[in-house]
Amino acid sequence: MIENMKILITTIILLFPSIAFAGSSSVNQTSFVVNGISGEVTTSSMRVNNTDTINQRYELSQADSFVSLISVSPAEFYLNPSESQDVVIRFRQPQESSKTQLALLSFDSNQTSQLKVGNGIKFPVEFLTSQVAGAVASDKTLSRASSVSTWHIAIYILDIMLVALASWLINRRKFAYSHSNNYKINFIV
């Protein structure tokens, strides 16, 4: 019991300085819904407020697959207590409707430790792409749905090679057992 208490106290002492670096922020947006036709650019803005009592460093980021569709300016900035910053977000409408998230991370700007502790807010982003009446899906989309990728073909070939190897090893083992007397055990009564 005393040993468990020592571990708990040590853990709290080690984590407490890191917890003290976590800040607080507020924003005026909770999500983004982007409507439009494919390729169209839409601009939106978001206000970030530092509601903490310490200076904060902020970073806005998006998933790697959406880097070409979402741009943020500024992507990184610093705010003193009670200051705010307007962030401009540009969305390029994709070919098809999709969903992703924007992440706003805040860190104490005075942190010097290797362990960076901060707060984060995720904003859902939904792209709703309008379809033109009578339009047909692109040939690329149709052919991709019905074709077999090269990755699948490689897996099938590997499976066939493994089955052939297994059957060769089994036949070789049967042949060795049938032509050898070394594996027979004679019991003397």
Residue frames as a rotation matrix with the C-alpha (Angstrom) as fourth column:
MET 1
0.569 0.823 0.000 0.00
0.823 -0.569 0.000 0.00
0.000 0.000 -1.000 0.00
ILE 2
0.510 -0.459 -0.728 2.78
0.103 -0.808 0.581 2.43
-0.854 -0.371 -0.365 0.92
GLU 3
-0.571 -0.749 0.338 4.69
0.394 0.111 0.912 1.51
-0.721 0.654 0.232 -2.26
ASN 4
-0.118 0.638 0.761 1.61
0.983 -0.031 0.179 2.30
0.138 0.770 -0.623 -4.38
MET 5
0.801 0.415 -0.430 1.23
0.517 -0.843 0.150 5.63
-0.300 -0.343 -0.890 -2.61
LYS 6
-0.008 -0.899 -0.437 4.88
0.126 -0.435 0.892 6.49
-0.992 -0.048 0.117 -3.35
ILE 7
-0.655 -0.185 0.733 4.36
0.705 0.202 0.680 5.74
-0.274 0.962 -0.002 -7.06
LEU 8
0.340 0.877 0.339 1.21
0.925 -0.376 0.046 7.88
0.168 0.298 -0.940 -7.14
ILE 9
0.721 -0.117 -0.683 2.88
0.261 -0.867 0.424 10.84
-0.642 -0.484 -0.595 -5.43
THR 10
-0.377 -0.926 -0.017 5.94
0.241 -0.116 0.964 10.59
-0.894 0.360 0.266 -7.70
THR 11
-0.417 0.309 0.855 3.72
0.909 0.142 0.392 10.51
0.000 0.940 -0.340 -10.79
ILE 12
0.687 0.724 -0.054 1.75
0.726 -0.687 0.037 13.55
-0.010 -0.065 -0.998 -9.66
ILE 13
0.417 -0.608 -0.676 4.93
0.120 -0.701 0.704 15.50
-0.901 -0.374 -0.220 -8.90
LEU 14
-0.610 -0.709 0.354 6.39
0.407 0.102 0.908 14.66
-0.679 0.698 0.227 -12.32
LEU 15
-0.333 0.562 0.757 3.23
0.920 0.018 0.391 15.51
0.206 0.827 -0.523 -14.26
PHE 16
0.392 0.606 -0.692 2.17
0.774 -0.624 -0.108 18.61
-0.497 -0.494 -0.713 -12.33
PRO 17
-0.320 -0.530 -0.785 4.63
0.025 -0.833 0.552 21.03
-0.947 0.158 0.280 -14.00
SER 18
-0.958 -0.011 0.286 3.47
0.282 0.140 0.949 19.87
-0.050 0.990 -0.131 -17.43
ILE 19
-0.103 0.995 0.018 -0.20
0.990 0.101 0.097 20.26
0.095 0.028 -0.995 -16.53
ALA 20
0.100 0.103 -0.990 0.47
0.506 -0.861 -0.039 23.84
-0.856 -0.497 -0.138 -15.47
PHE 21
-0.812 -0.499 -0.302 1.42
-0.004 -0.514 0.858 24.69
-0.583 0.698 0.416 -19.09
ALA 22
-0.526 0.679 0.511 -1.98
0.845 0.352 0.403 23.79
0.094 0.644 -0.759 -20.54
GLY 23
-0.958 0.131 -0.254 -3.85
-0.093 -0.983 -0.157 26.97
-0.270 -0.127 0.954 -21.51
SER 24
-0.141 0.963 0.230 -7.37
0.696 0.261 -0.668 27.95
-0.704 0.066 -0.707 -22.47
SER 25
-0.978 -0.132 -0.163 -8.80
-0.041 -0.642 0.765 29.58
-0.206 0.755 0.623 -25.56
SER 26
0.001 0.992 0.130 -12.10
0.264 0.125 -0.956 30.43
-0.964 0.036 -0.262 -27.16
VAL 27
-0.955 -0.232 0.184 -13.23
0.218 -0.131 0.967 30.63
-0.201 0.964 0.176 -30.78
ASN 28
-0.416 0.842 -0.343 -16.29
-0.621 -0.539 -0.569 31.99
-0.664 -0.023 0.748 -32.56
GLN 29
0.047 0.400 -0.915 -16.77
-0.898 0.418 0.136 28.96
0.437 0.816 0.379 -34.87
THR 30
0.097 -0.001 0.995 -17.60
-0.676 0.734 0.067 25.38
-0.731 -0.679 0.071 -33.96
SER 31
-0.043 -0.104 0.994 -17.70
0.534 0.838 0.111 23.82
-0.844 0.536 0.020 -37.44
PHE 32
-0.485 -0.126 -0.866 -17.47
-0.603 -0.668 0.435 24.64
-0.633 0.733 0.248 -41.13
VAL 33
0.160 0.536 0.829 -19.87
0.529 0.662 -0.531 23.54
-0.834 0.523 -0.178 -43.85
VAL 34
-0.556 -0.473 -0.683 -18.59
-0.356 -0.607 0.710 24.38
-0.751 0.638 0.169 -47.33
ASN 35
0.369 0.748 0.551 -21.14
0.403 0.406 -0.820 24.32
-0.837 0.525 -0.151 -50.17
GLY 36
0.139 -0.259 -0.956 -20.24
-0.704 -0.705 0.089 24.78
-0.697 0.660 -0.281 -53.84
ILE 37
0.978 0.110 -0.178 -19.26
-0.209 0.591 -0.779 23.29
0.019 0.799 0.601 -57.13
SER 38
0.627 -0.771 0.111 -16.04
0.704 0.621 0.345 21.39
-0.335 -0.138 0.932 -57.67
GLY 39
-0.164 -0.843 0.512 -12.99
0.930 -0.305 -0.206 23.68
0.330 0.442 0.834 -57.82
GLU 40
0.466 0.418 0.780 -14.77
0.183 -0.908 0.377 26.71
0.866 -0.032 -0.500 -56.38
VAL 41
-0.611 -0.721 -0.326 -12.92
0.547 -0.088 -0.832 28.63
0.572 -0.687 0.448 -53.64
THR 42
0.599 0.786 0.151 -14.75
0.307 -0.400 0.864 29.79
0.740 -0.471 -0.481 -50.51
THR 43
-0.575 -0.784 0.235 -13.30
0.105 -0.355 -0.929 32.00
0.812 -0.509 0.287 -47.79
SER 44
0.666 0.700 -0.257 -14.28
0.361 -0.001 0.933 31.98
0.652 -0.714 -0.254 -44.13
SER 45
-0.270 -0.770 0.578 -12.82
-0.350 -0.481 -0.804 33.49
0.897 -0.419 -0.139 -40.98
MET 46
0.525 0.324 -0.787 -12.49
0.589 0.529 0.611 32.52
0.614 -0.785 0.087 -37.37
ARG 47
0.281 -0.410 0.868 -11.58
-0.593 -0.785 -0.179 34.60
0.755 -0.464 -0.464 -34.32
VAL 48
0.218 -0.339 -0.915 -9.29
0.632 0.764 -0.133 32.99
0.744 -0.549 0.381 -31.74
ASN 49
0.546 0.020 0.838 -9.18
-0.504 -0.791 0.347 34.47
0.670 -0.611 -0.422 -28.22
ASN 50
-0.445 -0.703 -0.555 -6.53
0.257 0.493 -0.831 33.78
0.858 -0.512 -0.039 -25.57
THR 51
0.539 0.745 0.392 -8.62
-0.250 -0.303 0.920 33.52
0.804 -0.594 0.023 -22.40
ASP 52
0.495 -0.453 -0.741 -5.66
0.793 0.584 0.173 32.38
0.354 -0.674 0.649 -20.31
THR 53
0.955 -0.191 -0.226 -3.34
-0.018 -0.800 0.599 34.46
-0.296 -0.568 -0.768 -18.11
ILE 54
0.002 -0.996 0.094 -0.17
0.083 0.094 0.992 33.48
-0.997 0.006 0.082 -20.01
ASN 55
-0.103 -0.134 -0.986 1.13
-0.913 -0.381 0.147 34.02
-0.395 0.915 -0.083 -23.56
GLN 56
0.345 0.319 0.883 0.03
0.017 0.938 -0.346 31.28
-0.938 0.134 0.319 -25.97
ARG 57
-0.702 -0.468 -0.537 1.42
-0.590 -0.039 0.806 29.97
-0.398 0.883 -0.249 -29.25
TYR 58
0.300 0.906 0.298 -1.26
-0.372 0.399 -0.838 28.71
-0.878 0.141 0.457 -31.66
GLU 59
-0.868 -0.469 -0.165 -1.05
-0.353 0.347 0.869 26.30
-0.350 0.812 -0.467 -34.60
LEU 60
0.326 0.945 -0.032 -3.81
-0.639 0.195 -0.744 25.50
-0.697 0.263 0.668 -37.08
SER 61
-0.780 -0.601 -0.177 -3.46
-0.548 0.518 0.657 22.33
-0.303 0.609 -0.733 -39.16
GLN 62
0.429 0.886 -0.179 -5.46
-0.862 0.342 -0.374 19.93
-0.271 0.315 0.910 -41.31
ALA 63
0.537 -0.171 0.826 -5.13
0.099 0.985 0.140 16.33
-0.838 0.007 0.546 -42.45
ASP 64
-0.490 -0.864 -0.120 -2.38
-0.082 -0.092 0.992 15.74
-0.868 0.496 -0.026 -45.02
SER 65
-0.546 0.314 0.777 -4.88
0.795 0.487 0.362 14.58
-0.265 0.815 -0.515 -47.63
PHE 66
0.550 0.825 0.128 -6.65
0.832 -0.529 -0.167 17.97
-0.070 0.199 -0.977 -47.45
VAL 67
-0.188 -0.715 -0.673 -3.60
0.541 -0.648 0.537 20.26
-0.820 -0.263 0.509 -47.69
SER 68
-0.913 -0.170 0.371 -4.47
0.408 -0.373 0.833 21.17
-0.003 0.912 0.410 -51.29
LEU 69
-0.155 0.954 0.256 -8.09
0.692 -0.080 0.717 21.92
0.705 0.288 -0.648 -50.33
ILE 70
0.851 0.427 -0.306 -7.66
0.505 -0.505 0.700 23.97
0.144 -0.750 -0.645 -47.13
SER 71
-0.261 -0.927 0.268 -5.29
0.623 -0.374 -0.687 26.88
0.738 -0.013 0.675 -46.54
VAL 72
0.678 0.414 -0.608 -5.01
0.734 -0.327 0.596 28.84
0.048 -0.850 -0.525 -43.31
SER 73
-0.273 -0.777 0.567 -3.51
0.578 -0.604 -0.549 32.29
0.769 0.178 0.614 -42.79
PRO 74
-0.133 -0.991 -0.028 -1.80
-0.913 0.134 -0.385 32.68
0.385 -0.026 -0.923 -40.40
ALA 75
0.389 0.213 -0.896 -1.18
-0.075 0.977 0.200 29.01
0.918 -0.011 0.396 -39.66
GLU 76
0.068 -0.410 -0.910 0.89
0.951 0.303 -0.066 29.84
0.302 -0.860 0.410 -36.56
PHE 77
0.046 -0.016 0.999 0.67
-0.028 -1.000 -0.015 32.90
0.999 -0.027 -0.047 -34.29
TYR 78
-0.675 -0.320 -0.665 1.21
0.665 0.127 -0.736 34.13
0.320 -0.939 0.126 -30.74
LEU 79
0.225 0.773 0.593 -1.34
0.137 -0.628 0.766 35.82
0.965 -0.092 -0.247 -28.45
ASN 80
-0.885 -0.390 0.257 -0.88
-0.146 -0.292 -0.945 37.61
0.443 -0.874 0.201 -25.16
PRO 81
-0.668 0.679 -0.306 -3.57
0.683 0.395 -0.614 37.20
-0.296 -0.619 -0.728 -22.47
SER 82
0.066 0.884 -0.463 -6.96
0.360 -0.454 -0.815 38.63
-0.931 -0.112 -0.348 -23.55
GLU 83
-0.497 -0.243 -0.833 -5.78
-0.642 -0.542 0.541 39.22
-0.583 0.804 0.114 -27.14
SER 84
0.426 0.642 0.638 -7.53
0.106 0.664 -0.740 37.83
-0.899 0.383 0.214 -30.21
GLN 85
-0.688 -0.641 -0.341 -6.54
-0.354 -0.115 0.928 37.02
-0.634 0.759 -0.148 -33.78
ASP 86
0.537 0.813 -0.227 -8.66
-0.583 0.163 -0.796 36.69
-0.610 0.559 0.561 -36.91
VAL 87
-0.568 -0.661 0.490 -7.69
-0.112 0.652 0.750 33.68
-0.815 0.371 -0.445 -39.02
VAL 88
0.146 0.559 -0.816 -8.64
-0.937 -0.188 -0.296 33.46
-0.318 0.808 0.496 -42.70
ILE 89
-0.401 -0.174 0.899 -9.46
-0.038 0.984 0.173 29.97
-0.915 0.035 -0.401 -43.98
ARG 90
-0.142 0.296 -0.945 -9.78
-0.971 -0.226 0.076 29.24
-0.192 0.928 0.319 -47.71
PHE 91
-0.097 0.233 0.968 -11.54
-0.076 0.968 -0.240 26.08
-0.992 -0.097 -0.076 -48.87
ARG 92
-0.584 -0.024 -0.811 -11.26
-0.811 -0.023 0.585 24.67
-0.033 0.999 -0.006 -52.40
GLN 93
0.358 0.864 0.354 -14.28
-0.798 0.480 -0.364 22.51
-0.484 -0.152 0.862 -53.16
PRO 94
-0.651 -0.623 0.434 -13.27
-0.342 0.751 0.565 18.89
-0.678 0.219 -0.702 -53.96
GLN 95
-0.826 0.298 -0.479 -14.72
-0.399 0.292 0.869 16.69
0.399 0.909 -0.122 -56.74
GLU 96
-0.094 0.783 -0.616 -16.94
0.333 0.607 0.721 14.82
0.938 -0.137 -0.317 -54.30
SER 97
0.579 0.381 0.721 -18.50
-0.544 -0.479 0.689 15.61
0.608 -0.791 -0.071 -50.93
SER 98
0.018 -0.631 -0.775 -16.21
0.483 0.684 -0.546 14.72
0.875 -0.365 0.317 -48.02
LYS 99
0.947 0.266 0.181 -15.45
-0.051 -0.433 0.900 15.39
0.318 -0.861 -0.396 -44.36
THR 100
-0.057 -0.967 -0.249 -12.29
0.551 0.178 -0.815 16.29
0.832 -0.183 0.523 -42.43
GLN 101
0.762 0.248 -0.598 -11.19
0.645 -0.368 0.669 18.30
-0.054 -0.896 -0.441 -39.40
LEU 102
0.241 -0.691 0.681 -9.18
-0.077 -0.714 -0.696 21.42
0.967 0.115 -0.225 -38.67
ALA 103
0.434 -0.163 -0.886 -7.10
0.860 0.367 0.354 21.30
0.268 -0.916 0.300 -35.49
LEU 104
0.450 -0.303 0.840 -6.27
-0.295 -0.938 -0.180 24.38
0.843 -0.167 -0.511 -33.38
LEU 105
0.369 -0.433 -0.822 -3.50
0.823 0.563 0.074 23.67
0.431 -0.704 0.564 -30.89
SER 106
0.664 -0.187 0.724 -2.40
-0.345 -0.936 0.075 26.09
0.663 -0.299 -0.686 -28.17
PHE 107
0.296 -0.688 -0.663 0.84
0.816 0.543 -0.199 25.90
0.497 -0.481 0.722 -26.18
ASP 108
0.814 -0.201 -0.544 2.41
0.269 -0.700 0.661 28.03
-0.514 -0.685 -0.516 -23.48
SER 109
0.869 -0.470 0.156 4.88
-0.008 -0.327 -0.945 30.14
0.495 0.820 -0.288 -25.48
ASN 110
0.311 -0.779 0.544 7.41
-0.926 -0.376 -0.010 29.95
0.213 -0.501 -0.839 -22.60
GLN 111
0.918 0.046 0.393 7.63
-0.170 0.943 0.286 26.13
-0.358 -0.330 0.874 -22.54
THR 112
0.171 -0.931 -0.324 11.22
-0.984 -0.147 -0.096 24.94
0.041 0.335 -0.941 -22.69
SER 113
-0.156 -0.225 0.962 10.82
-0.472 0.873 0.128 21.24
-0.868 -0.433 -0.243 -21.88
GLN 114
-0.953 -0.217 -0.210 10.92
-0.292 0.489 0.822 18.49
-0.075 0.845 -0.530 -24.51
LEU 115
-0.561 0.828 0.017 7.40
0.819 0.558 -0.132 17.46
-0.119 -0.060 -0.991 -23.47
LYS 116
-0.946 0.287 0.152 5.07
-0.222 -0.913 0.343 19.99
0.237 0.291 0.927 -25.10
VAL 117
-0.555 0.808 -0.197 1.74
0.771 0.412 -0.486 20.12
-0.311 -0.422 -0.852 -23.31
GLY 118
-0.951 0.273 -0.144 -1.13
-0.305 -0.901 0.309 22.07
-0.045 0.338 0.940 -24.78
ASN 119
-0.193 0.960 0.203 -4.80
-0.029 0.201 -0.979 22.20
-0.981 -0.195 -0.011 -25.56
GLY 120
-0.993 -0.115 0.037 -6.51
0.030 0.060 0.998 21.40
-0.117 0.992 -0.056 -28.79
ILE 121
-0.049 0.991 -0.122 -9.82
-0.344 -0.131 -0.930 22.07
-0.938 -0.003 0.347 -30.46
LYS 122
-0.860 -0.147 0.489 -11.00
0.364 0.495 0.789 20.10
-0.358 0.856 -0.372 -33.49
PHE 123
-0.251 0.759 -0.601 -13.40
-0.595 -0.610 -0.523 21.72
-0.763 0.227 0.605 -35.94
PRO 124
-0.112 0.267 0.957 -15.41
0.582 0.798 -0.154 19.45
-0.805 0.540 -0.245 -38.24
VAL 125
-0.468 -0.027 -0.883 -15.26
-0.638 -0.681 0.359 20.52
-0.612 0.732 0.301 -41.89
GLU 126
-0.069 0.526 0.848 -17.85
0.468 0.767 -0.438 19.16
-0.881 0.366 -0.299 -44.30
PHE 127
-0.810 -0.189 -0.555 -17.54
-0.405 -0.503 0.763 19.72
-0.423 0.843 0.331 -48.04
LEU 128
0.070 0.875 0.478 -20.89
0.317 0.435 -0.843 19.47
-0.946 0.210 -0.247 -49.82
THR 129
-0.860 -0.456 -0.230 -20.21
-0.100 -0.290 0.952 19.40
-0.501 0.841 0.203 -53.56
SER 130
0.167 0.948 -0.271 -23.14
-0.484 -0.161 -0.860 20.32
-0.859 0.275 0.432 -55.76
GLN 131
-0.582 -0.257 0.771 -23.78
0.469 0.669 0.577 18.10
-0.664 0.698 -0.269 -58.77
VAL 132
-0.681 0.333 -0.652 -24.94
-0.657 -0.672 0.342 19.61
-0.325 0.661 0.677 -62.05
ALA 133
0.240 0.877 0.416 -28.28
-0.437 0.480 -0.761 18.20
-0.867 0.001 0.498 -63.21
GLY 134
0.962 0.210 -0.173 -27.79
-0.252 0.453 -0.855 15.48
-0.101 0.866 0.489 -65.83
ALA 135
0.146 -0.980 -0.132 -24.05
-0.959 -0.108 -0.262 15.19
0.242 0.165 -0.956 -65.16
VAL 136
0.868 0.024 -0.496 -22.49
-0.010 0.999 0.032 11.75
0.497 -0.023 0.868 -65.17
ALA 137
0.759 -0.640 0.119 -19.75
-0.114 0.050 0.992 10.65
-0.641 -0.766 -0.035 -62.80
SER 138
0.243 -0.754 -0.610 -16.28
-0.949 -0.314 0.010 10.89
-0.199 0.576 -0.792 -64.32
ASP 139
0.659 -0.054 -0.751 -14.87
-0.377 0.840 -0.391 7.89
0.651 0.541 0.533 -66.19
LYS 140
-0.438 -0.897 0.055 -12.03
-0.438 0.160 -0.885 7.74
0.785 -0.412 -0.463 -63.66
THR 141
-0.411 0.361 0.837 -14.49
-0.881 0.076 -0.466 7.09
-0.232 -0.929 0.287 -60.81
LEU 142
0.667 0.741 -0.080 -16.38
-0.731 0.630 -0.263 4.41
-0.144 0.234 0.961 -62.75
SER 143
0.456 -0.538 -0.709 -13.26
-0.297 0.659 -0.691 2.55
0.839 0.526 0.141 -63.90
ARG 144
-0.567 -0.698 0.436 -11.70
-0.631 0.028 -0.775 2.63
0.529 -0.715 -0.457 -60.43
ALA 145
-0.018 0.649 0.761 -14.76
-0.942 0.243 -0.230 0.99
-0.334 -0.721 0.607 -58.89
SER 146
0.871 0.490 -0.036 -14.79
-0.467 0.802 -0.372 -1.98
-0.154 0.341 0.927 -61.28
SER 147
0.432 -0.770 -0.469 -11.07
-0.377 0.318 -0.870 -2.64
0.819 0.553 -0.153 -61.75
VAL 148
0.883 -0.299 -0.363 -8.68
0.470 0.559 0.683 -4.70
-0.001 -0.773 0.634 -59.68
SER 149
0.792 -0.611 -0.012 -5.66
-0.606 -0.788 0.111 -2.78
-0.077 -0.081 -0.994 -58.46
THR 150
0.241 -0.808 -0.538 -2.07
-0.397 0.423 -0.814 -3.91
0.885 0.410 -0.219 -58.98
TRP 151
-0.486 -0.365 0.794 -1.82
-0.865 0.069 -0.498 -4.39
0.127 -0.928 -0.349 -55.21
HIS 152
0.417 0.722 0.553 -4.60
-0.727 0.629 -0.273 -7.01
-0.545 -0.288 0.787 -55.35
ILE 153
0.826 -0.158 -0.541 -2.87
-0.358 0.593 -0.721 -8.78
0.435 0.789 0.434 -58.24
ALA 154
-0.216 -0.974 0.064 0.42
-0.615 0.085 -0.784 -8.89
0.758 -0.209 -0.618 -56.30
ILE 155
-0.298 0.188 0.936 -1.36
-0.890 0.298 -0.344 -10.40
-0.344 -0.936 0.078 -53.28
TYR 156
0.779 0.626 0.044 -3.03
-0.553 0.718 -0.422 -13.05
-0.296 0.304 0.905 -55.48
ILE 157
0.504 -0.675 -0.539 0.32
-0.365 0.399 -0.841 -14.00
0.783 0.621 -0.045 -57.04
LEU 158
-0.486 -0.688 0.539 1.94
-0.771 0.047 -0.635 -14.24
0.412 -0.724 -0.553 -53.60
ASP 159
0.138 0.635 0.760 -0.93
-0.837 0.485 -0.253 -16.46
-0.530 -0.601 0.599 -52.38
ILE 160
0.907 0.191 -0.376 -0.52
-0.393 0.706 -0.589 -18.79
0.153 0.682 0.715 -55.36
MET 161
0.063 -0.970 -0.235 3.25
-0.462 0.181 -0.868 -19.03
0.885 0.163 -0.437 -54.76
LEU 162
-0.465 -0.209 0.860 2.72
-0.885 0.111 -0.451 -19.85
-0.001 -0.972 -0.237 -51.07
VAL 163
0.562 0.720 0.406 0.17
-0.668 0.685 -0.291 -22.57
-0.488 -0.107 0.866 -51.86
ALA 164
0.765 -0.342 -0.546 2.56
-0.308 0.550 -0.776 -24.09
0.566 0.762 0.316 -54.44
LEU 165
-0.303 -0.926 0.225 5.45
-0.639 0.022 -0.769 -24.02
0.707 -0.377 -0.598 -51.93
ALA 166
-0.179 0.309 0.934 3.31
-0.913 0.302 -0.275 -25.63
-0.367 -0.902 0.228 -49.22
SER 167
0.845 0.533 0.034 2.16
-0.477 0.781 -0.403 -28.43
-0.242 0.324 0.914 -51.53
TRP 168
0.426 -0.782 -0.454 5.77
-0.363 0.312 -0.878 -29.06
0.829 0.539 -0.151 -52.70
LEU 169
-0.481 -0.622 0.618 6.96
-0.798 0.020 -0.602 -29.30
0.362 -0.783 -0.506 -49.06
ILE 170
0.226 0.651 0.724 4.13
-0.818 0.531 -0.222 -31.69
-0.529 -0.542 0.653 -48.15
ASN 171
0.932 0.105 -0.346 4.90
-0.312 0.720 -0.620 -33.97
0.184 0.686 0.704 -51.13
ARG 172
0.052 -0.992 -0.118 8.62
-0.501 0.076 -0.862 -33.90
0.864 0.104 -0.493 -50.33
ARG 173
-0.380 -0.145 0.914 7.92
-0.922 0.139 -0.361 -34.88
-0.075 -0.980 -0.187 -46.72
LYS 174
0.655 0.675 0.340 5.64
-0.611 0.737 -0.288 -37.76
-0.445 -0.019 0.895 -47.80
PHE 175
0.731 -0.449 -0.515 8.35
-0.285 0.484 -0.827 -39.00
0.620 0.751 0.226 -50.17
ALA 176
-0.297 -0.898 0.326 11.01
-0.699 -0.028 -0.714 -38.85
0.650 -0.440 -0.619 -47.41
TYR 177
-0.117 0.324 0.939 8.81
-0.894 0.377 -0.242 -40.83
-0.433 -0.868 0.245 -45.00
SER 178
0.832 0.553 0.046 7.95
-0.474 0.752 -0.458 -43.49
-0.287 0.359 0.888 -47.53
HIS 179
0.721 -0.603 -0.341 11.56
-0.065 0.432 -0.900 -44.13
0.690 0.671 0.272 -48.68
SER 180
-0.305 -0.864 0.400 13.36
-0.566 -0.173 -0.806 -44.07
0.766 -0.472 -0.437 -45.38
ASN 181
0.317 0.351 -0.881 13.50
0.428 0.776 0.463 -46.57
0.847 -0.524 0.096 -42.55
ASN 182
-0.709 -0.704 0.044 15.13
0.308 -0.364 -0.879 -44.10
0.635 -0.609 0.475 -40.18
TYR 183
-0.567 0.539 0.623 11.81
-0.695 -0.719 -0.012 -42.90
0.442 -0.440 0.782 -38.85
LYS 184
0.376 0.711 -0.595 10.43
-0.228 0.693 0.684 -46.29
0.898 -0.122 0.422 -37.87
ILE 185
-0.296 -0.386 0.874 10.54
-0.941 -0.040 -0.337 -47.22
0.165 -0.922 -0.351 -34.21
ASN 186
-0.003 0.230 -0.973 10.73
-0.119 0.966 0.229 -50.90
0.993 0.117 0.024 -33.24
PHE 187
0.240 0.159 0.958 9.63
-0.957 -0.125 0.261 -51.99
0.161 -0.979 0.123 -29.84
ILE 188
-0.554 -0.451 -0.699 11.20
-0.263 0.892 -0.368 -55.04
0.790 -0.020 -0.613 -28.24
VAL 189
0.422 0.807 0.414 8.86
-0.745 0.048 0.665 -57.00
0.517 -0.589 0.622 -26.10
